[in-house]
Amino acid sequence: MINYWPLIGILLVVAGFALKLNPMLVVTGSAIVTGLIAGMDPVEVVSTFGKAFNDNRIIAIVWIVLPVIGLLERFGLQQRSAAVIRSMKNATTGRLLILYLVYRQITAAIGLHSTAGHPQTVRPLVAPMALAAAEKQHGELTEDEAEKVKAYAAATDNVGLFFGEDIFFAIGSIVLIQQILATYGYNLAPLHLALWAIPSAIVAFLIHSTRLLILDRKLARRGA
Amino acid sequence: MITLHWLYALAGLMFAAFAILSALDRAHSRRFGNAAFWGLMALSLLGGDAIGDFGNGLLVLGLAGLAGFGFIGRSHPPTTSEAERQTWSDRLGNKLFLPALIIPITALIGTLAYNYTALGSYGWVEPKRETYVFLGLGVLFALGAIFAWLRPPAIAPLQEGRRLIDAIGWAAVLPQMLASLGVLFAAAGVGDAIGSLTRMVIPEGSIFLTVAVFGLGMAIFTMIMGNAFAAFPVMAAAIGVPLLIQGYHGDPAVVGAIGMLAGFCGTLMTPMAANFNLVPAALLELKDQYGVIRVQVATALPLLIVNILLIYWLAFR
């Protein structure tokens, strides 16, 4: 008989996020409740949570780029990114982000997914460039419009990463698929799996770049 | 051999500096909260292996309490004004991009050289972690270049780094918390429960509807867990292997590869994938913490439908 009680932990997370409670408290609360429901004693719950946190410290490493990014911002990197775009006659937000989408998909597909990202490239370069292009098309942006352009810059990074990285055969997700299927007796080469990521990558490019071109038209229309 | 622990130490020292600078920042209304928060991160990175599982657990509770009850806040360390930055930008021109490019280029060339030349045979770097090591090396090179060229005050990189990390705040730690929650979910049997629920809604005899439930299940369970990696083993065990591959003789490579990508569509739509969706919202200083997710939904939903169709067409040729 399957025990459905641990699903309460999920309900807590969904409710917490929906009510916009502080996610750090929501996650901790859900972890404690889930562990207790699963029959762990309180010390065991805290220890399991702590061990998992310690095992996942690699996630914190990307923040070492912040001193460099902050230092370059001090010397006007965001202003320079914007100036470059202003000097280009044909730059639009959509075209710029499509270019970044291609770059992100291709570099991720050859295993260089950690070389770009939100702290490394989006905040200092891509977002200010996208904003400058939008201002050229549209004139002064309202706060909501600027928010939207910045959100598209971040979204483009995610779409490019997710639908590029699986074409690289040595990435974690491909290894995971290979290992899971191998436990059922299907021994597949990672390269074979990676090839089947290509159709989705192409469709992801087509859908997202269409949306970027629509964004361009909206910006241009309201600017005129 | 250079291992990840070198990078933990580097990041730990940086967070320790953020903590000390926070404590000394008299203009900051919550300076001791910030000092404690980044101090705990420094302790985790520098001493996490020494304080035991329970000690790490208490450390995490401390982080959650400080963040959840409003003890941390944004800071305003000394930096340049908007006008000064414009002047610097005009004066330095496009050369300003060069130090910014040192980090990705070091990571890129380092990774390629390590994997495709004899360099890798020396075993200097922990296997599979070379990109991170070269990223760290790139940071040090970039700092060196900026100091040699622009001679900022010695404390500037740490103060500017603190300005950015305080703008991100607890969102910088949330991805690691969510990964830990996933471990507890797995230990509690959440995966088995979801798998058995999904099997209940499968209609008999329809390949297409079974594929659709598999794809939707991947996306929805990924949204719950914040991670397609956690969803894949569950959905493979519940539907992918027994029904699609063994029952209907679907191509396992297609079911596996595109099934995972259906899960990635879910990643685009959930706050649980904090490092992709909430961290950039904080990093770009958006008012709406779900702003990035809102923009992504209209790409993710059509893409999910296409992925389901692709499995149906390609796995059952």
Interface residues (C-beta under 8 A of the other chain):
Chain A: I2 N3 Y4 P6 L7 G9 I10 V13 V14 F17 N22 P23 M24 L25 V27 T28 S30 A31 T34 G35 I37 A38 M40 V43 V45 V46 S47 T48 F49 G50 K51 A52 F53 N54 D55 N56 R57 I58 I59 A60 I61 V62 W63 I64 V65 L66 P67 V68 I69 G70 L71 L72 E73 R74 F75 G76 L77 Q78 Q79 R80 A83 V84 T107 G111 L112 S114 T115 A116 H118 P119 Q120 T121 V122 R123 P124 L125 A127 E143 E147 K148 K150 A151 Y152 A153 A154 A155 D157 N158 V159 L161 F162 F163 D166 G172 S173 I174 L176 I177 Q178 I180 L181 Y184 Y186 L188 H192 L193 A194 L195 W196 A197 P199 S200 V203 A204 I207 H208 R211
Chain B: L4 L7 Y8 L10 A11 M14 F15 M41 S44 L45 G48 D49 G52 D53 F54 G55 N56 G57 L58 L59 V60 L61 L63 A64 A67 G68 F69 T79 T80 E84 R85 Q86 T87 W88 S89 D90 L92 G93 N94 L96 F97 P99 A100 I103 P104 A107 L108 T111 N115 T131 Y132 L135 G136 V139 A142 L143 I146 L150 P152 A156 P157 L158 Q159 E160 G161 R163 L164 I165 W170 A172 V173 L174 P175 Q176 M177 L178 A179 S180 L181 G182 V183 L184 F185 A187 A188 G189 V190 D192 A193 I194 S196 L197 I224 A228 F229 F232 P233 A236 V241 I245 P252 A253 V254 G256 A257 I258 G259 M260 L261 F264 T267 L268 P271 M272 A274 N275 F276 N277 L278 V279 P280 A281 L283 L284 L286 K287 D288 G291 V292 R294 V295 Q296 A298 T299 P302 L303 V306 N307 L310 L314
